[in-house]
């Protein structure tokens, strides 16, 4: 005979959803960081090619390309930022200190 606790399945589902959301936020943070880093790395490139080019067209293409590169790197495991951020978010959630509203 099995006794199921009322509400145990929804609680587990809520935890999984929360962890999934936190993982997604952590990956988004890493993607944004990488896009900024790649943008800085390519901002001074001159000449022809996919990252070169002059004017608004070249700048727009470079921005799109670096954003996609950042997404690709992040989705394929990233550089470890998402894992660290996710672990910190889980720890903050577990302690109940998701933010600090007190003014000094």
C-alpha distance (Angstrom), angle and dihedral (degrees) to the residues before:
residue distance angle dihedral
X1 . . .
X2 3.78 . .
X3 3.78 123.9 .
X4 3.78 115.8 -157.9
X5 3.76 119.6 -157.5
X6 3.75 113.2 -126.2
X7 3.75 110.8 -110.2
X8 3.81 96.6 11.1
X9 3.81 95.0 116.6
X10 3.82 94.6 49.5
X11 3.80 90.0 47.9
X12 3.80 90.9 53.6
X13 3.81 90.2 46.9
X14 3.81 90.6 50.2
X15 3.80 90.7 51.2
X16 3.80 91.6 49.1
X17 3.82 91.3 48.2
X18 3.79 90.7 48.6
X19 3.80 92.6 49.1
X20 3.80 89.9 47.0
X21 3.81 90.9 51.3
X22 3.79 91.5 47.4
X23 3.81 91.2 49.0
X24 3.79 89.8 50.0
X25 3.82 91.4 49.2
X26 3.80 90.9 49.0
X27 3.81 91.6 50.3
X28 3.82 90.8 47.6
X29 3.81 89.4 51.7
X30 3.81 91.2 51.2
X31 3.81 91.0 47.1
X32 3.81 91.1 51.9
X33 3.79 91.6 47.9
X34 3.80 92.6 48.5
X35 3.81 92.3 46.8
X36 3.79 89.4 53.3
X37 3.80 91.7 47.3
X38 3.81 93.7 47.2
X39 3.80 90.1 45.5
X40 3.79 90.7 55.0
X41 3.79 91.2 46.1
X42 3.81 93.1 53.0
X43 3.81 100.1 35.4
X44 3.79 94.7 92.8
X45 3.81 98.1 44.3
X46 3.78 114.8 123.2
X47 3.76 133.6 -171.2
X48 3.75 135.3 40.6
X49 3.75 127.6 -35.0
X50 3.78 136.8 72.5
X51 3.80 94.8 -55.2
X52 3.78 98.3 34.3
X53 3.75 128.8 67.3
X54 3.75 132.6 106.9
X55 3.77 133.4 -107.5
X56 3.77 134.7 21.7
X57 3.81 93.9 -45.1
X58 3.79 92.9 55.6
X59 3.80 92.0 45.3
X60 3.80 92.6 49.7
X61 3.81 92.3 47.3
X62 3.80 91.4 48.0
X63 3.83 91.3 49.9
X64 3.82 92.4 50.0
X65 3.79 92.0 46.3
X66 3.81 94.5 48.9
X67 3.83 91.1 47.2
X68 3.80 91.2 53.1
X69 3.79 91.3 45.1
X70 3.81 89.7 52.5
X71 3.83 91.4 49.3
X72 3.79 91.0 48.9
X73 3.80 93.9 49.3
X74 3.80 92.2 46.3
X75 3.84 93.9 48.2
X76 3.80 91.8 49.4
X77 3.79 94.4 56.2
X78 3.77 102.2 -69.6
X79 3.76 124.0 -143.7
X80 3.80 97.7 -63.9
X81 3.78 99.9 -88.6
X82 3.82 94.3 109.9
X83 3.81 92.2 52.1
X84 3.79 91.8 51.4
X85 3.80 93.7 45.1
X86 3.82 91.4 46.6
X87 3.81 91.8 50.9
X88 3.81 90.5 49.5
X89 3.82 92.1 48.4
X90 3.82 90.5 50.6
X91 3.81 90.2 49.6
X92 3.81 91.5 48.9
X93 3.79 91.1 48.1
X94 3.81 91.9 48.8
X95 3.79 92.0 50.9
X96 3.79 92.1 46.4
X97 3.79 91.9 -124.0
X98 3.78 101.9 119.2
X99 3.80 91.7 147.6
X100 3.74 141.5 -4.8
X101 3.81 115.7 -122.6
X102 3.80 96.7 174.8
X103 3.77 118.0 113.4
X104 3.77 121.2 -143.6
